[in-house]
């Protein structure tokens, strides 16, 4: 019985936090989101006839970035479509990229970005073909 008590106490003491040791996980943070096309306010202006756009995201504390296309309007989250994702290749990498090939004569949608890590960060830009 004494041996069992000793083993339990030694296991419990191993689980106790060490003094002055802070263990915190940093939340994902989207630093920037841009494309090769001009932006007016929160709208990316895609010239007519273009069939490709590249999204560049700089995000810290992030493992994966998801790129969702959603129609404009209210309560459209359930209508979103995953158009791509990028996964971190090394620990120091903060750049995530997606080149999206589309074949649509018109576009008036939101691009919703989700940075995944020890939590989720979100950002949205709007896309329009003009």
C-alpha distance (Angstrom), angle and dihedral (degrees) to the residues before:
residue distance angle dihedral
X1 . . .
X2 3.79 . .
X3 3.80 90.0 .
X4 3.84 91.4 52.1
X5 3.82 91.2 49.8
X6 3.78 90.7 49.5
X7 3.83 91.7 50.9
X8 3.82 92.6 48.5
X9 3.82 91.9 48.1
X10 3.80 92.4 48.0
X11 3.82 91.2 50.3
X12 3.81 92.1 48.0
X13 3.79 92.9 48.7
X14 3.80 89.4 52.6
X15 3.81 88.8 58.5
X16 3.80 94.8 52.6
X17 3.83 115.5 106.5
X18 3.77 117.4 -106.4
X19 3.81 113.2 -116.6
X20 3.81 116.5 -99.8
X21 3.79 92.0 12.7
X22 3.80 112.7 130.0
X23 3.76 114.9 -166.0
X24 3.77 109.9 -172.9
X25 3.74 130.1 157.2
X26 3.77 116.4 -140.3
X27 3.77 116.6 -128.3
X28 3.82 119.3 -125.8
X29 3.78 114.4 -95.0
X30 3.81 126.3 -165.9
X31 3.79 105.8 -143.3
X32 3.80 99.5 178.6
X33 3.80 142.6 -5.4
X34 3.79 122.1 -167.1
X35 3.80 146.1 149.6
X36 3.79 136.4 -157.8
X37 3.81 91.1 -100.3
X38 3.80 126.2 83.4
X39 3.75 119.9 -93.1
X40 3.80 126.8 -143.6
X41 3.77 109.3 -167.2
X42 3.79 106.0 -47.8
X43 3.83 93.0 -22.7
X44 3.80 124.3 99.4
X45 3.82 107.5 -148.3
X46 3.80 109.2 -144.3
X47 3.82 113.2 -167.0
X48 3.80 117.1 -123.0
X49 3.78 113.6 -95.2
X50 3.81 94.8 32.1
X51 3.79 114.5 128.0
X52 3.80 101.2 179.7
X53 3.79 137.5 54.5
X54 3.79 130.7 179.3
X55 3.79 120.3 -148.9
X56 3.80 118.3 -156.5
X57 3.79 118.2 -163.8
X58 3.77 126.5 -175.4
X59 3.80 109.6 -161.5
X60 3.78 132.6 163.3
X61 3.81 127.3 -147.5
X62 3.80 87.4 18.7
X63 3.80 131.2 134.1
X64 3.82 100.7 178.5
X65 3.80 136.5 13.4
X66 3.80 120.0 -152.4
X67 3.83 120.8 -157.1
X68 3.83 114.6 -152.6
X69 3.81 126.5 -175.2
X70 3.82 114.3 -150.6
X71 3.78 132.5 174.7
X72 3.79 116.7 -111.6
X73 3.77 117.7 -105.0
X74 3.75 134.9 69.3
X75 3.79 127.0 -49.8
X76 3.81 94.2 9.7
X77 3.83 97.4 135.7
X78 3.82 91.5 105.4
X79 3.81 89.8 55.1
X80 3.81 94.3 57.4
X81 3.80 121.9 124.6
X82 3.80 124.4 -153.8
X83 3.80 105.5 -127.3
X84 3.79 96.4 176.7
X85 3.77 150.5 -42.6
X86 3.80 140.8 -142.2
X87 3.80 126.6 -146.4
X88 3.81 124.4 -152.2
X89 3.79 111.5 -102.8
X90 3.80 99.3 -164.3
X91 3.79 138.0 11.5
X92 3.81 95.2 -104.0
X93 3.80 96.6 46.9
X94 3.81 114.4 112.0
X95 3.83 96.4 164.5
X96 3.79 121.8 98.1
X97 3.80 123.5 179.4
X98 3.77 138.8 -173.4
X99 3.80 126.6 -178.2
X100 3.78 108.6 -159.9
X101 3.80 120.5 -162.5
X102 3.78 110.6 -158.0
X103 3.77 133.3 177.1
X104 3.76 104.1 -160.1
X105 3.81 126.1 128.9
X106 3.80 90.0 -149.1
X107 3.75 135.3 24.7
X108 3.80 129.2 -173.5
X109 3.78 104.4 156.8
X110 3.79 145.2 124.4
X111 3.78 120.9 -110.5
X112 3.80 106.0 -148.5
X113 3.81 116.7 -162.7
X114 3.80 123.1 -159.3
X115 3.80 119.3 -168.9
X116 3.80 109.5 -159.4
X117 3.78 125.6 -158.5
X118 3.82 129.0 105.7
X119 3.80 85.6 -13.8
X120 3.80 135.5 -13.3
X121 3.81 132.2 -80.3
X122 3.81 120.4 -166.8
X123 3.79 135.7 -158.8
X124 3.79 134.1 167.1
X125 3.78 136.4 -158.3
X126 3.78 128.2 179.1
X127 3.80 125.3 -122.0
X128 3.79 126.1 -152.7
X129 3.79 133.1 169.3
X130 3.77 108.3 -140.7
